Amino acid sequence: LDLDVDDERVNAIAFECEQLAHLYQTCHFLILPTRGDLGPVGLADAAAMGLPAVTTNVGGIPDFFPAGEAILIPPEQFGAAAPVAIQQAIDNGALISMRHKARERYTAALNWDAVADKIVHKLEKVLAA
């Protein structure tokens, strides 16, 4: 089967994925100062690696990451508040707990298997009614 795929591009994507995984493993937080996001895939990717988020409390983000599992800051306060919140999380030992909670959130809700299970469960309820 010839898919006519550019091997150089495939290798570049694989390399980029490896670099991204390395960054996730060596950073303390993923910082995403967005002004609007319905369901940020980057935050889910980071959570899969146990990397907690420092982001804004806009759009669907608070639904994906409740307080205590991420640092959520209003967009208009992000620039001033994020460094302070990050330092507090490091100083008070919350970073380790946040890393565990991020990974638990990913395992429970932010992966395709969890999403499929939720959809199947809802459909079963509808069909049973």
Secondary structure, DSSP 4 states (H G I P E B T S, - for coil): ------HHHHHHHHHHHHHHHHHHHH-S-EEE--S--SS-HHHHHHHHTT--EEEES-TTHHHHS-BTTBEEE-GGGHHHHHHHHHHHHHHTTHHHHHHHHHHHHHHHHSSHHHHHHHHHHHHHHHHH-
